[in-house]
Amino acid sequence: MLEYIALIFAFLFAIGLCALLLGLPRILAPKAPSAVKSKPFECGKEAFALPGGNMPVHFYIVAMLFIVFDVEMVFLFPWAVLFRHLGLFGVAEMAVFMGFVVLGFFYVLKKRALEWE
């Protein structure tokens, strides 16, 4: 039971510290808004124009696909480390997983999501 009391104390301490660190600046920070402070500022130079245009949706699709396939490939490293200990069952399990990854990749190719136009 003593472990739970320590855990609750640590949890309450973390919440209190977060509240303190988020609340103190609201109380102590000077609030003096001005026209100069609200002007756009980038890289030490005056902004000469607003950003033009939107990013194409295709860019975001490719970025999301990269993240998805990259995260899936992260699962290969622990499997490779434990390859000898997992035996035939581990090989079959990874074959099924890689089958799903390859099927997903072929689906992406079929939908032409990776073609940049």
C-alpha positions as CSV (number, residue, x, y, z in Angstrom):
1,M,0.0,0.0,0.0
2,L,3.0,2.3,0.6
3,E,3.9,2.1,-3.1
4,Y,0.5,3.5,-4.0
5,I,0.8,6.4,-1.6
6,A,4.1,7.3,-3.2
7,L,2.6,7.0,-6.7
8,I,-0.3,9.2,-5.7
9,F,2.0,11.8,-4.1
10,A,4.2,11.9,-7.3
11,F,1.1,12.3,-9.4
12,L,-0.3,15.1,-7.3
13,F,3.2,16.7,-7.2
14,A,3.3,16.6,-11.0
15,I,-0.1,18.2,-11.4
16,G,0.8,20.9,-8.8
17,L,4.0,21.7,-10.6
18,C,2.3,21.9,-13.9
19,A,-0.4,24.2,-12.5
20,L,2.3,26.4,-10.9
21,L,4.4,26.6,-14.0
22,L,1.4,27.4,-16.2
23,G,-0.3,29.8,-13.7
24,L,2.7,31.9,-12.5
25,P,3.3,33.6,-15.9
26,R,-0.3,34.5,-16.2
27,I,-0.1,36.3,-12.8
28,L,3.5,37.7,-12.9
29,A,4.1,38.4,-16.6
30,P,3.7,42.0,-17.8
31,K,0.9,42.6,-20.1
32,A,1.6,45.5,-22.4
33,P,0.3,44.8,-25.9
34,S,1.3,47.1,-28.6
35,A,1.2,47.5,-32.4
36,V,4.8,46.6,-32.7
37,K,4.4,43.3,-30.8
38,S,1.4,42.2,-32.9
39,K,3.2,42.7,-36.3
40,P,4.3,39.5,-38.1
41,F,8.0,38.8,-37.5
42,E,10.2,36.2,-39.1
43,C,14.0,35.6,-39.1
44,G,14.8,39.1,-38.0
45,K,13.4,40.7,-41.1
46,E,10.1,42.4,-41.8
47,A,7.5,40.3,-43.6
48,F,7.2,41.5,-47.1
49,A,4.2,39.4,-48.1
50,L,1.8,37.0,-46.7
51,P,2.4,33.3,-47.5
52,G,1.0,32.6,-50.9
53,G,-1.1,29.6,-51.8
54,N,-1.9,26.4,-50.0
55,M,0.2,23.2,-49.9
56,P,-1.3,20.6,-52.2
57,V,-3.2,17.8,-50.4
58,H,-1.0,15.3,-52.2
59,F,2.0,16.5,-50.1
60,Y,0.2,15.6,-46.9
61,I,-0.9,12.2,-48.2
62,V,2.7,11.3,-49.0
63,A,3.9,12.5,-45.6
64,M,1.3,10.4,-43.8
65,L,2.1,7.4,-45.9
66,F,5.8,7.8,-45.1
67,I,5.0,8.0,-41.3
68,V,2.7,4.9,-41.5
69,F,5.2,2.8,-43.3
70,D,8.1,4.1,-41.2
71,V,6.4,3.2,-38.0
72,E,5.6,-0.3,-39.4
73,M,9.2,-0.8,-40.2
74,V,10.2,0.1,-36.7
75,F,8.7,-3.3,-35.6
76,L,11.4,-5.1,-37.7
77,F,14.2,-4.1,-35.4
78,P,13.1,-5.9,-32.2
79,W,12.1,-8.9,-34.3
80,A,15.6,-9.0,-35.9
81,V,17.2,-8.8,-32.4
82,L,15.2,-11.7,-31.1
83,F,15.1,-13.7,-34.4
84,R,17.0,-16.7,-33.0
85,H,14.9,-16.9,-29.8
86,L,11.5,-16.6,-31.6
87,G,12.0,-19.7,-33.8
88,L,9.7,-20.7,-36.6
89,F,6.6,-19.1,-35.0
90,G,8.4,-15.7,-35.0
91,V,9.3,-16.1,-38.6
92,A,5.7,-16.9,-39.5
93,E,4.4,-14.1,-37.4
94,M,6.7,-11.6,-39.2
95,A,5.8,-13.0,-42.6
96,V,2.1,-12.3,-41.9
97,F,3.0,-8.8,-40.7
98,M,5.2,-8.1,-43.7
99,G,2.4,-9.5,-45.9
100,F,0.0,-6.9,-44.5
101,V,2.7,-4.2,-45.1
102,V,3.3,-5.3,-48.7
103,L,-0.5,-5.4,-49.3
104,G,-0.8,-1.9,-48.0
105,F,2.0,-0.8,-50.2
106,F,0.5,-2.3,-53.3
107,Y,-2.8,-0.7,-52.4
108,V,-1.1,2.7,-52.2
109,L,0.5,2.0,-55.6
110,K,-2.8,1.0,-57.1
111,K,-4.4,4.2,-55.8
112,R,-1.5,6.2,-57.4
113,A,-0.9,8.0,-54.1
114,L,2.9,8.2,-54.6
115,E,2.8,9.6,-58.1
116,W,3.8,13.3,-58.0
117,E,2.1,15.3,-60.8
